[in-house]
């Protein structure tokens, strides 16, 4: 029976290893803001008592400790070490990952690009109005826009609002830019802990840099 169990364990861990190798490849290729937050969310989600890969690994370690306690009751030190390892993985590491996920939208003040910096490589507003309209019209009914669509739309509305504000005429354009910026933050699952339009400029500058 031990050989059968060991084979199952080896197969399962090999599958996990293959998945982690693929995940590492994706990370090394490059992850944008939304991808970064999604990955950290999958590793540790504080909702519902904490779910994700790390808490599950913690449960495995706890279960191993339970098996040691049942089959080798004199190895209390081993059980204690496994319980501590489970707590480090599921709690300590998980909480730090969650903190990192929330901090992704809190760059230092100097990290926020100015509008001039953010939109230095942007096409003309007329061109972007056309692209946004065509992309929205071509999208199949009932489907969500891509992140690129929401990013470029938010950046376009921000630029229009900036022009109105510089002319001393803030109004509908500013409200539309704020709504679009918050929509992008929803797409990115970014906590609203910063000026949404600053977030748009930061993400647009990063996006154009990697085009």
Buried (B, 14 or more C-beta within 10 A) or exposed (E): EEEEEEEEEEEEEEEEEEEEEEBEEEEEEEBBBBBBBBBBBEBBBBEEEBBBBBBEBBEBBBEBBEEBBEEEEEBEEBBEBBBEBBBBBBBEBBBEBBEBBBEBBEEEEEEBBEBEEBBEEBEEBEEBBEBBEEBEEEEEEEEEBEBEBBBBBBBBBBBBBBEBBEEEEBEEBBEBBBEBBBBBBEBBBBBEEBEBBBBBBBBBBBBBEEE
